[in-house]
């Protein structure tokens, strides 16, 4: 009597294994397709925001992380606008002190300029990033180079921030003391008083883009 396996029995494990591999391959292809679509959508969103990325996933993901961080800063900026409005009060006001410390010790590079693009102050993080002291930044040529190598672009961003009283975002090339680099910047108009009065100054936040 024949005690071996039939052809169907012998083929069954192999056939089942092939089907399983085919299903796994199909699912993996579907997963990669969805991932590629998501990353491509992120790239398009970054392009729309003025942030160009290299055509690789890591660059797109890195720049997305930085962009999200900048959007999160909007909440902080809104609070800062209210704080800066207190500048119309006497400079010896006790309420100034906490904000002054926050500005100076913030890990995000920031500086404040007048509506005529004159230097007011820069925090420690910006002085480190730019390589310039506050005294050096008072030189108009140095200040403009730190804001953007394209002077007309700086003027347009300041004008737009004043007119809209909304954060104005862009990616610019900055010429710092020892290097040139592309960075994400936000220009925000600071309004004097709490009643939406005239723009008092402009705060600029700088975030280095992923290299």
N, CA and C atoms as an extended XYZ file, in Angstrom:
633
Properties=species:S:1:pos:R:3:atomname:S:1:resname:S:1:resid:I:1 pbc="F F F"
N         0.851       -1.204        0.000 N   UNK     1
C         0.000        0.000        0.000 CA  UNK     1
C         0.879        1.243        0.000 C   UNK     1
N         0.551        2.201       -0.828 N   UNK     2
C         1.348        3.456       -0.957 CA  UNK     2
C         1.146        4.315        0.275 C   UNK     2
N         2.279        4.630        0.969 N   UNK     3
C         2.178        5.402        2.204 CA  UNK     3
C         2.730        6.803        2.059 C   UNK     3
N         3.111        7.210        0.859 N   UNK     4
C         3.681        8.545        0.656 CA  UNK     4
C         2.612        9.612        0.557 C   UNK     4
N         3.067       10.842        0.388 N   UNK     5
C         2.148       11.968        0.228 CA  UNK     5
C         1.655       12.047       -1.192 C   UNK     5
N         0.442       12.499       -1.362 N   UNK     6
C        -0.078       12.733       -2.704 CA  UNK     6
C         0.530       14.011       -3.252 C   UNK     6
N         0.376       14.241       -4.552 N   UNK     7
C         0.915       15.456       -5.168 CA  UNK     7
C         0.263       16.690       -4.570 C   UNK     7
N        -1.049       16.595       -4.285 N   UNK     8
C        -1.748       17.745       -3.711 CA  UNK     8
C        -1.223       18.063       -2.335 C   UNK     8
N        -0.967       16.974       -1.535 N   UNK     9
C        -0.448       17.183       -0.187 CA  UNK     9
C         0.932       17.806       -0.220 C   UNK     9
N         1.750       17.369       -1.164 N   UNK    10
C         3.119       17.884       -1.251 CA  UNK    10
C         3.132       19.326       -1.708 C   UNK    10
N         2.185       19.684       -2.558 N   UNK    11
C         2.187       21.029       -3.126 CA  UNK    11
C         1.531       22.045       -2.206 C   UNK    11
N         0.708       21.573       -1.291 N   UNK    12
C        -0.074       22.481       -0.460 CA  UNK    12
C         0.758       23.446        0.370 C   UNK    12
N         1.778       22.971        1.141 N   UNK    13
C         2.568       23.916        1.943 CA  UNK    13
C         3.277       24.951        1.092 C   UNK    13
N         3.830       24.497       -0.023 N   UNK    14
C         4.556       25.418       -0.892 CA  UNK    14
C         3.614       26.452       -1.490 C   UNK    14
N         2.439       25.977       -1.934 N   UNK    15
C         1.470       26.893       -2.518 CA  UNK    15
C         0.981       27.902       -1.508 C   UNK    15
N         0.741       27.437       -0.285 N   UNK    16
C         0.294       28.338        0.780 CA  UNK    16
C         1.349       29.379        1.093 C   UNK    16
N         2.617       28.939        1.100 N   UNK    17
C         3.721       29.857        1.371 CA  UNK    17
C         3.826       30.922        0.293 C   UNK    17
N         3.622       30.510       -0.961 N   UNK    18
C         3.710       31.459       -2.076 CA  UNK    18
C         2.610       32.509       -1.984 C   UNK    18
N         1.406       32.042       -1.621 N   UNK    19
C         0.287       32.969       -1.477 CA  UNK    19
C         0.565       33.953       -0.351 C   UNK    19
N         1.115       33.426        0.756 N   UNK    20
C         1.418       34.284        1.899 CA  UNK    20
C         2.443       35.352        1.532 C   UNK    20
N         3.498       34.938        0.815 N   UNK    21
C         4.520       35.905        0.392 CA  UNK    21
C         3.933       36.946       -0.550 C   UNK    21
N         3.069       36.499       -1.439 N   UNK    22
C         2.455       37.423       -2.392 CA  UNK    22
C         1.598       38.459       -1.663 C   UNK    22
N         0.863       37.992       -0.643 N   UNK    23
C         0.034       38.914        0.130 CA  UNK    23
C         0.887       39.930        0.883 C   UNK    23
N         1.977       39.428        1.483 N   UNK    24
C         2.869       40.325        2.213 CA  UNK    24
C         3.497       41.358        1.285 C   UNK    24
N         3.923       40.891        0.104 N   UNK    25
C         4.525       41.812       -0.868 CA  UNK    25
C         3.520       42.868       -1.316 C   UNK    25
N         2.279       42.427       -1.528 N   UNK    26
C         1.242       43.363       -1.955 CA  UNK    26
C         0.976       44.410       -0.872 C   UNK    26
N         0.860       43.928        0.382 N   UNK    27
C         0.614       44.850        1.491 CA  UNK    27
C         1.766       45.831        1.666 C   UNK    27
N         3.001       45.347        1.483 N   UNK    28
C         4.164       46.221        1.617 CA  UNK    28
C         4.182       47.277        0.513 C   UNK    28
N         3.830       46.863       -0.705 N   UNK    29
C         3.771       47.822       -1.809 CA  UNK    29
C         2.701       48.883       -1.550 C   UNK    29
N         1.561       48.441       -1.009 N   UNK    30
C         0.494       49.391       -0.691 CA  UNK    30
C         0.936       50.374        0.389 C   UNK    30
N         1.641       49.841        1.397 N   UNK    31
C         2.123       50.697        2.483 CA  UNK    31
C         3.113       51.732        1.966 C   UNK    31
N         4.049       51.298        1.115 N   UNK    32
C         5.044       52.208        0.562 CA  UNK    32
C         4.389       53.249       -0.340 C   UNK    32
N         3.361       52.824       -1.065 N   UNK    33
C         2.653       53.761       -1.941 CA  UNK    33
C         1.998       54.868       -1.116 C   UNK    33
N         1.332       54.475       -0.017 N   UNK    34
C         0.697       55.468        0.851 CA  UNK    34
C         1.735       56.392        1.470 C   UNK    34
N         2.874       55.815        1.884 N   UNK    35
C         3.940       56.615        2.483 CA  UNK    35
C         4.484       57.628        1.487 C   UNK    35
N         4.701       57.184        0.244 N   UNK    36
C         5.225       58.084       -0.788 CA  UNK    36
C         4.240       59.210       -1.100 C   UNK    36
N         2.947       58.876       -1.108 N   UNK    37
C         1.923       59.898       -1.357 CA  UNK    37
C         1.925       60.928       -0.228 C   UNK    37
N         2.026       60.438        1.019 N   UNK    38
C         2.051       61.338        2.176 CA  UNK    38
C         3.257       62.267        2.127 C   UNK    38
N         4.434       61.709        1.833 N   UNK    39
C         5.654       62.514        1.770 CA  UNK    39
C         5.581       63.515        0.622 C   UNK    39
N         5.011       63.094       -0.503 N   UNK    40
C         4.869       64.019       -1.635 CA  UNK    40
C         3.935       65.173       -1.269 C   UNK    40
N         2.875       64.870       -0.516 N   UNK    41
C         1.966       65.932       -0.061 CA  UNK    41
C         2.672       66.886        0.897 C   UNK    41
N         3.533       66.336        1.763 N   UNK    42
C         4.310       67.178        2.670 CA  UNK    42
C         5.223       68.108        1.881 C   UNK    42
N         5.863       67.561        0.841 N   UNK    43
C         6.755       68.379        0.012 CA  UNK    43
C         5.985       69.519       -0.644 C   UNK    43
N         4.784       69.227       -1.136 N   UNK    44
C         3.965       70.263       -1.768 CA  UNK    44
C         3.565       71.335       -0.753 C   UNK    44
N         3.224       70.906        0.465 N   UNK    45
C         2.864       71.868        1.513 CA  UNK    45
C         4.054       72.756        1.869 C   UNK    45
N         5.250       72.157        1.929 N   UNK    46
C         6.455       72.933        2.226 CA  UNK    46
C         6.740       73.929        1.107 C   UNK    46
N         6.587       73.477       -0.146 N   UNK    47
C         6.792       74.375       -1.291 CA  UNK    47
C         5.826       75.555       -1.220 C   UNK    47
N         4.573       75.270       -0.860 N   UNK    48
C         3.570       76.333       -0.768 CA  UNK    48
C         3.919       77.332        0.329 C   UNK    48
N         4.645       76.857        1.343 N   UNK    49
C         5.054       77.736        2.444 CA  UNK    49
C         6.372       78.438        2.157 C   UNK    49
N         6.946       78.176        0.969 N   UNK    50
C         8.200       78.821        0.594 CA  UNK    50
C         9.431       78.082        1.067 C   UNK    50
N         9.274       76.815        1.454 N   UNK    51
C        10.408       76.023        1.934 CA  UNK    51
C        10.712       74.943        0.908 C   UNK    51
N        11.846       75.060        0.246 N   UNK    52
C        12.228       74.065       -0.751 CA  UNK    52
C        13.029       72.959       -0.089 C   UNK    52
N        12.756       71.723       -0.493 N   UNK    53
C        13.448       70.565        0.067 CA  UNK    53
C        14.112       69.775       -1.049 C   UNK    53
N        15.168       69.067       -0.684 N   UNK    54
C        15.778       68.154       -1.633 CA  UNK    54
C        14.784       67.033       -1.934 C   UNK    54
N        14.954       66.395       -3.094 N   UNK    55
C        14.016       65.354       -3.497 CA  UNK    55
C        14.354       64.024       -2.829 C   UNK    55
N        14.449       64.042       -1.513 N   UNK    56
C        14.605       62.787       -0.777 CA  UNK    56
C        13.773       62.867        0.494 C   UNK    56
N        13.370       61.709        0.976 N   UNK    57
C        12.418       61.649        2.091 CA  UNK    57
C        12.967       62.295        3.351 C   UNK    57
N        14.250       62.076        3.642 N   UNK    58
C        14.809       62.587        4.886 CA  UNK    58
C        14.792       64.104        4.926 C   UNK    58
N        15.152       64.736        3.809 N   UNK    59
C        15.146       66.197        3.745 CA  UNK    59
C        13.738       66.739        3.942 C   UNK    59
N        12.761       66.095        3.306 N   UNK    60
C        11.373       66.537        3.427 CA  UNK    60
C        10.880       66.390        4.859 C   UNK    60
N        11.196       65.263        5.488 N   UNK    61
C        10.764       65.033        6.872 CA  UNK    61
C        11.447       66.003        7.829 C   UNK    61
N        12.742       66.247        7.627 N   UNK    62
C        13.475       67.177        8.497 CA  UNK    62
C        12.886       68.581        8.412 C   UNK    62
N        12.637       69.039        7.184 N   UNK    63
C        12.088       70.384        7.013 CA  UNK    63
C        10.651       70.485        7.530 C   UNK    63
N         9.911       69.367        7.458 N   UNK    64
C         8.558       69.353        8.017 CA  UNK    64
C         8.596       69.557        9.524 C   UNK    64
N         9.548       68.889       10.181 N   UNK    65
C         9.697       69.038       11.634 CA  UNK    65
C         9.991       70.492       11.990 C   UNK    65
N        10.905       71.118       11.236 N   UNK    66
C        11.248       72.518       11.499 CA  UNK    66
C        10.049       73.432       11.249 C   UNK    66
N         9.290       73.143       10.188 N   UNK    67
C         8.142       73.991        9.868 CA  UNK    67
C         7.067       73.888       10.954 C   UNK    67
N         6.836       72.676       11.444 N   UNK    68
C         5.867       72.491       12.526 CA  UNK    68
C         6.296       73.274       13.755 C   UNK    68
N         7.602       73.247       14.037 N   UNK    69
C         8.115       73.996       15.190 CA  UNK    69
C         7.840       75.490       15.028 C   UNK    69
N         7.983       75.997       13.798 N   UNK    70
C         7.734       77.412       13.563 CA  UNK    70
C         6.246       77.746       13.735 C   UNK    70
N         5.379       76.840       13.294 N   UNK    71
C         3.950       77.083       13.471 CA  UNK    71
C         3.581       77.085       14.954 C   UNK    71
N         4.234       76.215       15.703 N   UNK    72
C         3.983       76.191       17.146 CA  UNK    72
C         4.441       77.492       17.800 C   UNK    72
N         5.462       78.097       17.204 N   UNK    73
C         5.955       79.365       17.750 CA  UNK    73
C         4.937       80.492       17.592 C   UNK    73
N         3.972       80.308       16.684 N   UNK    74
C         2.966       81.354       16.479 CA  UNK    74
C         2.206       81.657       17.770 C   UNK    74
N         1.956       80.612       18.546 N   UNK    75
C         1.246       80.811       19.816 CA  UNK    75
C         2.080       81.686       20.744 C   UNK    75
N         3.382       81.379       20.774 N   UNK    76
C         4.284       82.165       21.614 CA  UNK    76
C         4.353       83.600       21.116 C   UNK    76
N         4.407       83.759       19.793 N   UNK    77
C         4.502       85.094       19.202 CA  UNK    77
C         3.274       85.927       19.549 C   UNK    77
N         2.100       85.298       19.514 N   UNK    78
C         0.875       86.028       19.849 CA  UNK    78
C         0.939       86.567       21.276 C   UNK    78
N         1.467       85.755       22.168 N   UNK    79
C         1.600       86.205       23.555 CA  UNK    79
C         2.636       87.323       23.656 C   UNK    79
N         3.695       87.199       22.853 N   UNK    80
C         4.744       88.210       22.890 CA  UNK    80
C         4.239       89.555       22.388 C   UNK    80
N         3.334       89.533       21.413 N   UNK    81
C         2.787       90.787       20.902 CA  UNK    81
C         2.089       91.559       22.025 C   UNK    81
N         1.362       90.828       22.848 N   UNK    82
C         0.692       91.481       23.969 CA  UNK    82
C         1.710       92.020       24.969 C   UNK    82
N         2.777       91.244       25.178 N   UNK    83
C         3.806       91.683       26.120 CA  UNK    83
C         4.529       92.925       25.605 C   UNK    83
N         4.829       92.917       24.308 N   UNK    84
C         5.557       94.049       23.739 CA  UNK    84
C         4.716       95.321       23.745 C   UNK    84
N         3.419       95.160       23.735 N   UNK    85
C         2.569       96.350       23.757 CA  UNK    85
C         2.772       97.143       25.044 C   UNK    85
N         3.276       96.470       26.054 N   UNK    86
C         3.523       97.141       27.332 CA  UNK    86
C         4.753       98.049       27.269 C   UNK    86
N         5.448       98.013       26.141 N   UNK    87
C         6.614       98.885       26.009 CA  UNK    87
C         6.213      100.357       26.035 C   UNK    87
N         4.925      100.612       25.767 N   UNK    88
C         4.449      101.997       25.830 CA  UNK    88
C         4.410      102.493       27.274 C   UNK    88
N         4.437      101.538       28.224 N   UNK    89
C         4.439      101.908       29.642 CA  UNK    89
C         5.843      102.316       30.040 C   UNK    89
N         6.033      102.940       31.223 N   UNK    90
C         7.370      103.329       31.684 CA  UNK    90
C         8.320      102.145       31.682 C   UNK    90
N         9.573      102.386       31.313 N   UNK    91
C        10.548      101.305       31.184 CA  UNK    91
C        10.898      100.669       32.506 C   UNK    91
N        10.610      101.337       33.612 N   UNK    92
C        10.929      100.763       34.910 CA  UNK    92
C         9.771       99.948       35.478 C   UNK    92
N         8.770       99.651       34.630 N   UNK    93
C         7.634       98.856       35.076 CA  UNK    93
C         8.099       97.466       35.480 C   UNK    93
N         7.703       96.979       36.678 N   UNK    94
C         8.136       95.657       37.133 CA  UNK    94
C         7.711       94.535       36.199 C   UNK    94
N         6.597       94.722       35.446 N   UNK    95
C         6.117       93.667       34.557 CA  UNK    95
C         7.042       93.445       33.372 C   UNK    95
N         7.940       94.389       33.100 N   UNK    96
C         8.880       94.229       32.002 CA  UNK    96
C         9.877       93.111       32.274 C   UNK    96
N        10.308       92.987       33.512 N   UNK    97
C        11.418       92.103       33.850 CA  UNK    97
C        11.223       90.657       33.415 C   UNK    97
N        10.091       89.992       33.708 N   UNK    98
C         9.936       88.589       33.302 CA  UNK    98
C        10.047       88.392       31.798 C   UNK    98
N         9.422       89.300       31.027 N   UNK    99
C         9.489       89.142       29.579 CA  UNK    99
C        10.895       89.379       29.046 C   UNK    99
N        11.579       90.361       29.605 N   UNK   100
C        12.944       90.642       29.171 CA  UNK   100
C        13.821       89.411       29.372 C   UNK   100
N        13.643       88.740       30.499 N   UNK   101
C        14.424       87.527       30.765 CA  UNK   101
C        14.045       86.423       29.793 C   UNK   101
N        12.745       86.279       29.524 N   UNK   102
C        12.290       85.252       28.587 CA  UNK   102
C        12.889       85.476       27.203 C   UNK   102
N        12.848       86.720       26.748 N   UNK   103
C        13.389       87.053       25.426 CA  UNK   103
C        14.874       86.718       25.350 C   UNK   103
N        15.638       87.139       26.338 N   UNK   104
C        17.090       86.949       26.317 CA  UNK   104
C        17.468       85.482       26.410 C   UNK   104
N        16.753       84.709       27.207 N   UNK   105
C        17.133       83.318       27.459 CA  UNK   105
C        16.468       82.318       26.517 C   UNK   105
N        15.594       82.784       25.635 N   UNK   106
C        14.940       81.876       24.690 CA  UNK   106
C        15.976       81.169       23.823 C   UNK   106
N        15.757       79.875       23.578 N   UNK   107
C        16.689       79.115       22.737 CA  UNK   107
C        16.478       79.402       21.252 C   UNK   107
N        15.393       80.096       20.915 N   UNK   108
C        15.108       80.460       19.525 CA  UNK   108
C        15.737       81.812       19.203 C   UNK   108
N        16.553       81.898       18.134 N   UNK   109
C        17.166       83.179       17.768 CA  UNK   109
C        16.105       84.230       17.419 C   UNK   109
N        16.169       85.388       18.093 N   UNK   110
C        15.188       86.449       17.873 CA  UNK   110
C        15.868       87.806       17.921 C   UNK   110
N        15.311       88.748       17.184 N   UNK   111
C        15.744       90.131       17.310 CA  UNK   111
C        14.566       91.050       17.054 C   UNK   111
N        14.709       92.287       17.468 N   UNK   112
C        13.663       93.287       17.309 CA  UNK   112
C        14.240       94.467       16.548 C   UNK   112
N        13.487       94.945       15.556 N   UNK   113
C        13.901       96.107       14.781 CA  UNK   113
C        12.761       97.121       14.776 C   UNK   113
N        13.074       98.353       14.422 N   UNK   114
C        12.040       99.369       14.274 CA  UNK   114
C        11.370       99.200       12.919 C   UNK   114
N        10.296       99.925       12.696 N   UNK   115
C         9.615       99.863       11.403 CA  UNK   115
C        10.465      100.468       10.290 C   UNK   115
N        11.511      101.204       10.657 N   UNK   116
C        12.456      101.754        9.680 CA  UNK   116
C        13.683      100.856        9.522 C   UNK   116
N        13.587       99.647       10.040 N   UNK   117
C        14.662       98.649        9.975 CA  UNK   117
C        15.929       99.158       10.665 C   UNK   117
N        15.758       99.633       11.863 N   UNK   118
C        16.880       99.990       12.724 CA  UNK   118
C        16.921       98.989       13.875 C   UNK   118
N        18.127       98.626       14.287 N   UNK   119
C        18.286       97.617       15.334 CA  UNK   119
C        17.784       98.119       16.687 C   UNK   119
N        17.061       97.243       17.407 N   UNK   120
C        16.631       97.542       18.778 CA  UNK   120
C        17.358       96.629       19.754 C   UNK   120
N        17.202       95.320       19.566 N   UNK   121
C        17.915       94.374       20.417 CA  UNK   121
C        17.863       92.973       19.816 C   UNK   121
N        18.788       92.116       20.254 N   UNK   122
C        18.836       90.717       19.817 CA  UNK   122
C        19.094       89.853       21.041 C   UNK   122
N        18.493       88.666       21.064 N   UNK   123
C        18.723       87.813       22.225 CA  UNK   123
C        20.024       87.016       22.071 C   UNK   123
N        20.371       86.299       23.121 N   UNK   124
C        21.642       85.569       23.146 CA  UNK   124
C        21.728       84.564       21.996 C   UNK   124
N        20.631       83.836       21.729 N   UNK   125
C        20.645       82.818       20.675 CA  UNK   125
C        20.923       83.434       19.308 C   UNK   125
N        20.373       84.624       19.044 N   UNK   126
C        20.624       85.264       17.751 CA  UNK   126
C        22.062       85.762       17.663 C   UNK   126
N        22.588       86.288       18.751 N   UNK   127
C        23.972       86.768       18.729 CA  UNK   127
C        24.936       85.614       18.466 C   UNK   127
N        24.640       84.444       19.022 N   UNK   128
C        25.475       83.267       18.778 CA  UNK   128
C        25.349       82.828       17.320 C   UNK   128
N        24.113       82.756       16.812 N   UNK   129
C        23.878       82.319       15.433 CA  UNK   129
C        24.547       83.248       14.432 C   UNK   129
N        24.402       84.550       14.633 N   UNK   130
C        24.931       85.523       13.668 CA  UNK   130
C        26.425       85.757       13.826 C   UNK   130
N        26.935       85.561       15.035 N   UNK   131
C        28.348       85.832       15.290 CA  UNK   131
C        28.633       87.304       15.521 C   UNK   131
N        27.573       88.111       15.707 N   UNK   132
C        27.742       89.556       15.902 CA  UNK   132
C        27.280       89.985       17.295 C   UNK   132
N        27.916       91.019       17.809 N   UNK   133
C        27.470       91.642       19.051 CA  UNK   133
C        26.333       92.612       18.729 C   UNK   133
N        25.643       93.067       19.758 N   UNK   134
C        24.585       94.049       19.528 CA  UNK   134
C        25.156       95.340       18.948 C   UNK   134
N        26.356       95.687       19.381 N   UNK   135
C        26.997       96.901       18.856 CA  UNK   135
C        27.217       96.782       17.356 C   UNK   135
N        27.677       95.610       16.902 N   UNK   136
C        27.902       95.399       15.470 CA  UNK   136
C        26.584       95.419       14.704 C   UNK   136
N        25.529       94.874       15.303 N   UNK   137
C        24.231       94.817       14.634 CA  UNK   137
C        23.586       96.193       14.483 C   UNK   137
N        24.090       97.174       15.202 N   UNK   138
C        23.565       98.539       15.052 CA  UNK   138
C        24.010       99.164       13.726 C   UNK   138
N        25.017       98.560       13.084 N   UNK   139
C        25.427       99.016       11.758 CA  UNK   139
C        24.392       98.530       10.743 C   UNK   139
N        23.790       99.443       10.004 N   UNK   140
C        22.677       99.111        9.112 CA  UNK   140
C        23.058       98.032        8.105 C   UNK   140
N        24.238       98.134        7.532 N   UNK   141
C        24.666       97.161        6.526 CA  UNK   141
C        24.768       95.761        7.122 C   UNK   141
N        25.315       95.669        8.324 N   UNK   142
C        25.446       94.375        8.996 CA  UNK   142
C        24.080       93.808        9.339 C   UNK   142
N        23.202       94.653        9.848 N   UNK   143
C        21.856       94.220       10.214 CA  UNK   143
C        21.107       93.667        9.011 C   UNK   143
N        21.132       94.392        7.901 N   UNK   144
C        20.418       93.955        6.700 CA  UNK   144
C        20.951       92.623        6.192 C   UNK   144
N        22.273       92.454        6.212 N   UNK   145
C        22.871       91.201        5.746 CA  UNK   145
C        22.419       90.026        6.604 C   UNK   145
N        22.250       90.277        7.907 N   UNK   146
C        21.800       89.216        8.813 CA  UNK   146
C        20.329       88.871        8.594 C   UNK   146
N        19.557       89.843        8.123 N   UNK   147
C        18.135       89.597        7.879 CA  UNK   147
C        17.916       88.894        6.552 C   UNK   147
N        18.663       89.289        5.533 N   UNK   148
C        18.602       88.640        4.222 CA  UNK   148
C        19.624       89.292        3.304 C   UNK   148
N        20.207       88.503        2.415 N   UNK   149
C        21.136       89.068        1.440 CA  UNK   149
C        20.382       89.891        0.394 C   UNK   149
N        19.067       89.723        0.349 N   UNK   150
C        18.213       90.487       -0.566 CA  UNK   150
C        17.530       91.604        0.226 C   UNK   150
N        18.093       92.808        0.161 N   UNK   151
C        17.577       93.934        0.947 CA  UNK   151
C        16.127       94.258        0.616 C   UNK   151
N        15.764       94.195       -0.650 N   UNK   152
C        14.389       94.519       -1.040 CA  UNK   152
C        13.399       93.534       -0.430 C   UNK   152
N        13.845       92.314       -0.246 N   UNK   153
C        12.972       91.307        0.359 CA  UNK   153
C        12.684       91.653        1.821 C   UNK   153
N        13.713       92.130        2.520 N   UNK   154
C        13.535       92.553        3.913 CA  UNK   154
C        12.519       93.687        3.979 C   UNK   154
N        12.682       94.664        3.112 N   UNK   155
C        11.773       95.816        3.095 CA  UNK   155
C        10.334       95.384        2.822 C   UNK   155
N        10.160       94.440        1.890 N   UNK   156
C         8.812       93.958        1.570 CA  UNK   156
C         8.191       93.211        2.742 C   UNK   156
N         8.996       92.398        3.425 N   UNK   157
C         8.478       91.635        4.561 CA  UNK   157
C         8.078       92.559        5.710 C   UNK   157
N         8.890       93.576        5.955 N   UNK   158
C         8.554       94.550        6.996 CA  UNK   158
C         7.259       95.272        6.630 C   UNK   158
N         7.160       95.694        5.379 N   UNK   159
C         5.960       96.407        4.923 CA  UNK   159
C         4.718       95.519        5.055 C   UNK   159
N         4.844       94.248        4.643 N   UNK   160
C         3.703       93.330        4.726 CA  UNK   160
C         3.298       93.059        6.175 C   UNK   160
N         4.291       92.945        7.052 N   UNK   161
C         3.998       92.706        8.472 CA  UNK   161
C         3.263       93.898        9.079 C   UNK   161
N         3.688       95.105        8.694 N   UNK   162
C         3.043       96.323        9.212 CA  UNK   162
C         1.611       96.436        8.696 C   UNK   162
N         1.431       96.199        7.403 N   UNK   163
C         0.108       96.370        6.797 CA  UNK   163
C        -0.891       95.313        7.254 C   UNK   163
N        -0.432       94.077        7.357 N   UNK   164
C        -1.344       92.981        7.709 CA  UNK   164
C        -1.476       92.763        9.213 C   UNK   164
N        -0.435       93.191        9.954 N   UNK   165
C        -0.365       92.912       11.401 CA  UNK   165
C        -0.493       91.414       11.671 C   UNK   165
N         0.005       90.628       10.728 N   UNK   166
C         0.031       89.173       10.842 CA  UNK   166
C         1.461       88.698       10.607 C   UNK   166
N         1.831       87.517       11.147 N   UNK   167
C         3.175       86.990       10.904 CA  UNK   167
C         3.430       86.787        9.408 C   UNK   167
N         4.590       87.213        8.947 N   UNK   168
C         4.989       87.049        7.549 CA  UNK   168
C         6.159       86.075        7.515 C   UNK   168
N         5.997       84.958        6.809 N   UNK   169
C         6.995       83.891        6.807 CA  UNK   169
C         7.705       83.804        5.464 C   UNK   169
N         8.959       83.394        5.509 N   UNK   170
C         9.714       83.192        4.272 CA  UNK   170
C        10.990       82.414        4.570 C   UNK   170
N        11.599       81.903        3.513 N   UNK   171
C        12.930       81.299        3.608 CA  UNK   171
C        13.898       82.252        2.919 C   UNK   171
N        14.930       82.660        3.621 N   UNK   172
C        15.881       83.634        3.079 CA  UNK   172
C        17.302       83.133        3.266 C   UNK   172
N        18.225       83.780        2.552 N   UNK   173
C        19.649       83.515        2.767 CA  UNK   173
C        20.201       84.621        3.659 C   UNK   173
N        20.785       84.224        4.767 N   UNK   174
C        21.352       85.189        5.712 CA  UNK   174
C        22.868       85.190        5.610 C   UNK   174
N        23.461       86.379        5.615 N   UNK   175
C        24.922       86.505        5.606 CA  UNK   175
C        25.370       86.853        7.019 C   UNK   175
N        25.801       85.837        7.757 N   UNK   176
C        26.260       86.048        9.121 CA  UNK   176
C        27.757       86.329        9.134 C   UNK   176
N        28.332       86.422       10.317 N   UNK   177
C        29.734       86.832       10.433 CA  UNK   177
C        30.684       85.878        9.722 C   UNK   177
N        30.436       84.577        9.825 N   UNK   178
C        31.382       83.605        9.269 CA  UNK   178
C        30.785       82.699        8.209 C   UNK   178
N        29.506       82.812        7.937 N   UNK   179
C        28.897       81.890        6.979 CA  UNK   179
C        27.624       82.474        6.386 C   UNK   179
N        27.229       81.898        5.255 N   UNK   180
C        25.923       82.200        4.669 CA  UNK   180
C        25.082       80.936        4.778 C   UNK   180
N        23.813       81.097        5.113 N   UNK   181
C        22.956       79.924        5.236 CA  UNK   181
C        21.512       80.312        4.975 C   UNK   181
N        20.727       79.315        4.549 N   UNK   182
C        19.296       79.533        4.315 CA  UNK   182
C        18.536       79.209        5.595 C   UNK   182
N        17.654       80.119        5.987 N   UNK   183
C        16.914       79.958        7.228 CA  UNK   183
C        15.454       80.347        7.048 C   UNK   183
N        14.625       79.781        7.908 N   UNK   184
C        13.202       80.110        7.926 CA  UNK   184
C        13.004       81.279        8.881 C   UNK   184
N        12.358       82.346        8.420 N   UNK   185
C        12.185       83.538        9.260 CA  UNK   185
C        10.711       83.917        9.359 C   UNK   185
N        10.360       84.526       10.488 N   UNK   186
C         9.013       85.070       10.686 CA  UNK   186
C         9.142       86.517       11.141 C   UNK   186
N         8.533       87.432       10.395 N   UNK   187
C         8.480       88.849       10.765 CA  UNK   187
C         7.097       89.105       11.376 C   UNK   187
N         7.064       89.601       12.611 N   UNK   188
C         5.789       89.865       13.285 CA  UNK   188
C         5.734       91.307       13.768 C   UNK   188
N         4.674       92.006       13.383 N   UNK   189
C         4.501       93.396       13.812 CA  UNK   189
C         4.094       93.436       15.278 C   UNK   189
N         4.731       94.331       16.039 N   UNK   190
C         4.391       94.534       17.443 CA  UNK   190
C         3.577       95.822       17.545 C   UNK   190
N         2.365       95.709       18.045 N   UNK   191
C         1.451       96.847       18.105 CA  UNK   191
C         1.548       97.531       19.463 C   UNK   191
N         1.618       98.851       19.447 N   UNK   192
C         1.662       99.631       20.689 CA  UNK   192
C         0.261       99.726       21.274 C   UNK   192
N         0.136       99.356       22.529 N   UNK   193
C        -1.170       99.404       23.178 CA  UNK   193
C        -1.977       98.150       22.908 C   UNK   193
N        -3.058       97.973       23.634 N   UNK   194
C        -3.879       96.773       23.522 CA  UNK   194
C        -5.094       96.971       22.631 C   UNK   194
N        -5.212       98.131       21.993 N   UNK   195
C        -6.406       98.428       21.205 CA  UNK   195
C        -6.145       98.347       19.710 C   UNK   195
N        -5.084       97.617       19.316 N   UNK   196
C        -4.790       97.470       17.892 CA  UNK   196
C        -4.314       98.746       17.254 C   UNK   196
N        -3.490       99.511       17.965 N   UNK   197
C        -3.008      100.792       17.463 CA  UNK   197
C        -1.902      100.643       16.440 C   UNK   197
N        -1.047      101.674       16.367 N   UNK   198
C         0.026      101.695       15.374 CA  UNK   198
C         1.081      100.641       15.700 C   UNK   198
N         1.749      100.177       14.640 N   UNK   199
C         2.826       99.198       14.818 CA  UNK   199
C         4.017       99.890       15.455 C   UNK   199
N         4.514       99.303       16.516 N   UNK   200
C         5.605       99.900       17.286 CA  UNK   200
C         6.971       99.399       16.827 C   UNK   200
N         7.055       98.103       16.493 N   UNK   201
C         8.325       97.502       16.089 CA  UNK   201
C         8.050       96.159       15.423 C   UNK   201
N         9.116       95.501       14.994 N   UNK   202
C         9.003       94.206       14.320 CA  UNK   202
C         9.876       93.194       15.051 C   UNK   202
N         9.284       92.061       15.410 N   UNK   203
C        10.080       90.972       15.972 CA  UNK   203
C        10.367       89.957       14.872 C   UNK   203
N        11.612       89.473       14.834 N   UNK   204
C        12.020       88.504       13.821 CA  UNK   204
C        12.514       87.244       14.514 C   UNK   204
N        11.945       86.112       14.118 N   UNK   205
C        12.344       84.807       14.648 CA  UNK   205
C        13.042       84.040       13.530 C   UNK   205
N        14.192       83.455       13.827 N   UNK   206
C        14.991       82.749       12.823 CA  UNK   206
C        15.128       81.285       13.223 C   UNK   206
N        14.820       80.380       12.283 N   UNK   207
C        15.007       78.949       12.527 CA  UNK   207
C        15.856       78.363       11.407 C   UNK   207
N        17.046       77.845       11.715 N   UNK   208
C        17.890       77.236       10.686 CA  UNK   208
C        17.192       76.038       10.058 C   UNK   208
N        17.284       75.916        8.744 N   UNK   209
C        16.717       74.774        8.042 CA  UNK   209
C        17.668       73.597        8.133 C   UNK   209
N        17.108       72.391        8.000 N   UNK   210
C        17.942       71.190        8.027 CA  UNK   210
C        18.863       71.192        6.828 C   UNK   210
N        20.102       70.803        7.063 N   UNK   211
C        21.073       70.768        5.963 CA  UNK   211
C        21.061       69.403        5.288 C   UNK   211
